[in-house]
Structure formats: structure tokens, C-alpha cells
Amino acid sequence: MVRSIRMVLLAFLILFAGRLPLTAQAETVTVPPSVIKLLIPVLDAYKKGMVDDSQEEERKGGSLWNADVLADRVMDNKTPAGDEALVVLLYYYTGEATGEDNTIEIIDRGKKMLPYLKKYQTHTPQIPDRDYKELLLERKTSQTSFREIIAAIERGDKVENDRVPAPDSR
């Protein structure tokens, strides 16, 4: 009888253990419309650029170049929607330089960013009617970024950023 109970418990654990992490990862929060308005042009351009652009096109004004300019404009946006958009972008691959600039911008904005960081730290952002799966970073990578950024803000760190403001027009 004890052996039967152990077997049932083992079967239960095997059956459901693999699903438990997926449930935790699947928790989402819908991004507010004002933030979506800032993010869609950026993420659409990155998505298009990942498919269409060669390195030469990126330098000449292709989709990835355009995406970088659009991401810079989000970084220049000092509204609450701009703050939240920066945090949501932590979930997506936007290139090494842009990702680093985004992280620095969040840290430099300081404690006002903590509510957004805590909101998205445990919930994946959901942008209705859009699919950006190919841009999503691994959950582990995003979680590490969130922990490090929150710690830096709580310590009061400031990081010097050499990023120039986005051009108003091309």
C-alpha cells in the first residue's frame, strides 16, 4: 500500500512538475495603451529588421537603424508612459548598444522606475494583437536584468551615458 501511494505521488510529480514553471512564466500583464503606442513602432521596426536588414542596410537607414532611432525617442520620452515603455523593452532584444542604453536610462531615472520594474519583474508584458516572440529574451535573462537594475536603483547608482538624443527627423 505504501509503495502504491509512493508510485501515485511520483507519477503526479512527474506529470505536473514540468507544467509548474510554465504556469509561472505564462503570467502576463497587459501593457497600457499609452505605452503600447510608444512600443509598437519600435518593436515592429526591430521585427522587420531582424528579417529584412543586412549589416549594410542597418548602417544606411534600414529597419534596424530606424528601430534604434525610435528606441532613442522612447528613451528621450520623460513621461510616465515613456518610463513604463523603457521597462517593457527589457523583455525584448533591441541590440546590444540600445539594450545597454535602455538599462542605463532606467537606472539614471532612479526610484520612480521601481513601481514599473516590480510590476513587470514577475509578469510578462502582453501587447494585444501583436506577436513579438522572436524578439523576446529568455526569461532568465530578463529576470537577471530586473534584479540588477532594481539593486542599482536601490543603491542610488548613476551611470554615465554617452548616448546622444534621437534626431527629430531623418
C-alpha positions as CSV (number, residue, x, y, z in Angstrom):
1,M,0.0,0.0,0.0
2,V,2.8,2.5,0.9
3,R,4.5,1.6,-2.3
4,S,1.4,2.3,-4.3
5,I,1.0,5.7,-2.7
6,R,4.6,6.5,-3.5
7,M,4.1,5.4,-7.1
8,V,1.0,7.6,-7.4
9,L,2.8,10.6,-5.8
10,L,5.8,10.0,-8.1
11,A,3.5,9.9,-11.2
12,F,1.7,13.0,-10.0
13,L,5.0,14.9,-9.6
14,I,6.3,13.7,-13.0
15,L,3.1,14.7,-14.7
16,F,2.8,18.1,-13.2
17,A,6.3,19.2,-12.3
18,G,7.1,20.1,-15.9
19,R,4.0,22.3,-16.1
20,L,4.6,24.3,-12.9
21,P,7.3,26.6,-14.3
22,L,5.3,27.2,-17.5
23,T,2.4,28.5,-15.4
24,A,4.7,30.9,-13.6
25,Q,6.2,32.1,-16.9
26,A,2.8,32.4,-18.5
27,E,1.6,35.1,-16.1
28,T,1.1,38.2,-18.1
29,V,0.1,41.8,-17.6
30,T,-1.5,43.8,-20.4
31,V,0.6,46.9,-21.3
32,P,-1.4,50.1,-21.1
33,P,-2.5,51.7,-24.4
34,S,-0.3,54.9,-23.9
35,V,2.7,52.6,-23.5
36,I,1.8,50.4,-26.5
37,K,1.6,53.5,-28.7
38,L,5.3,54.1,-27.9
39,L,6.4,50.5,-28.2
40,I,4.7,49.2,-31.4
41,P,6.7,51.3,-33.8
42,V,10.0,50.3,-32.1
43,L,9.2,46.6,-31.9
44,D,7.7,46.4,-35.4
45,A,10.8,48.0,-36.8
46,Y,13.1,45.6,-34.9
47,K,11.0,42.6,-36.0
48,K,11.1,43.8,-39.6
49,G,14.8,44.5,-39.4
50,M,15.6,41.0,-38.0
51,V,14.2,39.6,-41.2
52,D,15.0,42.2,-43.8
53,D,18.2,44.0,-43.0
54,S,21.7,43.1,-43.9
55,Q,24.5,44.9,-41.9
56,E,24.9,47.3,-44.8
57,E,21.2,48.3,-44.7
58,E,21.4,48.8,-41.0
59,R,24.0,51.5,-41.5
60,K,22.2,53.1,-44.4
61,G,18.9,53.6,-42.7
62,G,17.2,50.2,-42.9
63,S,14.6,48.9,-40.4
64,L,17.2,48.2,-37.6
65,W,18.6,51.7,-37.9
66,N,15.1,53.1,-37.8
67,A,14.3,50.9,-34.8
68,D,17.3,52.3,-33.0
69,V,16.2,55.9,-33.7
70,L,12.7,55.0,-32.5
71,A,14.1,53.4,-29.3
72,D,16.1,56.5,-28.7
73,R,12.9,58.6,-28.9
74,V,11.4,56.4,-26.2
75,M,14.5,56.9,-24.1
76,D,14.0,60.7,-24.6
77,N,10.4,60.5,-23.5
78,K,10.2,61.5,-19.8
79,T,6.5,60.9,-19.4
80,P,5.1,58.1,-17.2
81,A,4.3,56.2,-20.4
82,G,7.9,56.6,-21.6
83,D,9.2,55.3,-18.2
84,E,7.0,52.2,-18.4
85,A,7.9,51.6,-22.1
86,L,11.6,51.5,-21.1
87,V,10.9,48.8,-18.6
88,V,8.8,46.8,-21.0
89,L,11.7,47.0,-23.6
90,L,13.8,45.0,-21.1
91,Y,11.9,41.9,-22.3
92,Y,13.0,42.3,-25.9
93,Y,16.2,42.0,-27.8
94,T,16.9,45.5,-29.2
95,G,20.6,45.1,-29.9
96,E,23.4,45.3,-27.5
97,A,24.0,49.0,-27.7
98,T,20.4,50.0,-27.5
99,G,19.7,47.5,-24.7
100,E,22.6,48.9,-22.7
101,D,21.5,52.5,-23.3
102,N,18.0,51.5,-22.2
103,T,19.3,49.9,-19.0
104,I,21.4,53.0,-18.2
105,E,18.4,55.3,-18.8
106,I,16.3,53.3,-16.4
107,I,18.9,53.4,-13.7
108,D,19.5,57.1,-14.2
109,R,15.8,57.8,-13.9
110,G,16.0,56.4,-10.4
111,K,13.4,55.4,-7.8
112,K,10.4,56.5,-9.9
113,M,11.2,53.4,-12.1
114,L,10.8,50.9,-9.2
115,P,7.0,50.5,-9.5
116,Y,7.3,49.7,-13.2
117,L,10.2,47.3,-12.6
118,K,8.3,45.5,-9.8
119,K,5.2,45.3,-12.0
120,Y,6.9,43.6,-14.9
121,Q,9.5,41.7,-12.9
122,T,7.1,38.8,-12.3
123,H,4.7,39.3,-15.2
124,T,5.5,39.2,-18.9
125,P,4.2,42.2,-20.8
126,Q,1.3,41.4,-23.2
127,I,0.7,43.6,-26.2
128,P,-2.7,42.7,-27.6
129,D,-2.9,41.7,-31.3
130,R,0.9,41.7,-31.6
131,D,3.4,38.8,-31.8
132,Y,7.0,39.6,-30.9
133,K,8.0,36.1,-29.8
134,E,11.2,36.2,-31.9
135,L,12.3,39.4,-30.1
136,L,11.6,38.1,-26.5
137,L,14.7,37.5,-24.4
138,E,14.9,34.3,-22.4
139,R,13.0,34.7,-19.1
140,K,16.2,34.0,-17.1
141,T,18.0,36.9,-18.9
142,S,15.1,39.3,-18.3
143,Q,14.9,38.3,-14.6
144,T,18.6,38.8,-14.1
145,S,18.4,42.3,-15.7
146,F,15.4,43.2,-13.5
147,R,17.3,42.1,-10.3
148,E,20.4,44.0,-11.2
149,I,18.6,47.2,-12.2
150,I,16.4,47.2,-9.1
151,A,19.6,46.7,-6.9
152,A,21.4,49.5,-8.7
153,I,18.5,51.9,-8.2
154,E,18.1,51.0,-4.6
155,R,21.8,51.7,-4.1
156,G,21.4,55.1,-5.7
157,D,23.8,54.3,-8.6
158,K,24.1,56.7,-11.5
159,V,25.7,55.6,-14.8
160,E,27.2,57.9,-17.3
161,N,25.6,57.5,-20.6
162,D,27.2,58.8,-23.8
163,R,24.0,58.4,-25.9
164,V,23.0,61.4,-27.9
165,P,19.3,62.4,-28.1
166,A,17.3,61.0,-31.0
167,P,17.1,63.1,-34.1
168,D,13.7,64.8,-34.5
169,S,13.5,63.7,-38.1
170,R,15.6,61.8,-40.7
